[in-house]
Amino acid sequence: MSDKLLYESMLLILKSNMEVYTHGTLESSNKDIRDLLKNGLDETIKHQANTYDEMTKYGWYTITNVKSSAINQTLNTIESKN
């Protein structure tokens, strides 16, 4: 398994974990459990950011800047549907 594939898998797992922690935190009626889940969410967010930073450093996760005109066009399309 290549390093890139390993990092992609880690990123997907971390994102899935964040969903579980988020839902658990929001749905928990017990403060102690909610705090524990929120701590897990915070730690997972840190790991996700570190993984993303590493992937970006190696060029495995690229960012494309979107032009303002494309954003405005999308907003106009959404507004016209409402």
N, C-alpha and C positions, 0 to 999 in steps of 0.2 A: 504494500500500500504506500502510495506516495505521500510526502508531507502535506501537499496541497489537499489531497483527498481526506487525510486525517483531520486537518484543520476545518475543512468544510463539514465533516461529520460532527466534529466537536461543536461548531457553531450552531448546527441544526439541533443538536441535543440541548445545548444551553438555551436556545430560543424556546424549545418545548418545555424545558424545566421552568422557564420564566412564566409561561402560561399557567402551569400547574400552581406555582407559588402565588401568582397574582389571584387566581380564582380562589385558592385556599385562604389567602389573606382576606379577601373581600367577603367571603362566605362564613368565616369563622366567628362564632359567637363567644368564644372563650378568649379573653385578652391574652393570656399566657401563650396559647397556641397561635393566636394572630401575630403576636410579637415574634415568636419563633419562626413562623412562616415568612414574615416581612424581613427578618434577618437573612433567611435563606435567599429570598428574592434579591436583597441588596448585594449579597455575596455573588450570586449568579450574574447579576448585571455587571459587576466588576470583572468577573471572568470573561463574560461576553465581550466587554470593551477591550480587554487585553488580547483576546483571540482575534478580534476584528483588527486591532492595531498591528498585530503580527502579520496577519494576512495582507493588510495594506502595505506594510513594509516590504514584503516579498512580491508585491504586484499581483497577488492572487485574488484580491477584492478591489476592483477599481471603482472609482467614483466619476460619474459624468455630470458636469455642471449643466443645468437646464437653463436655457435662455428665458429671460423675463417674458418675452413674447409668447413662448410656448405655455408658460404658466397662465398668463392672461387669457390665452385662447381656451385652455381647459376650464378656467373659471367662468368664462363667458358661456361655454357649452353647458356647464352645470347650471348656471343661473337661468339659461333659456329653457331648460327642462322643468324648472320649478314654476 
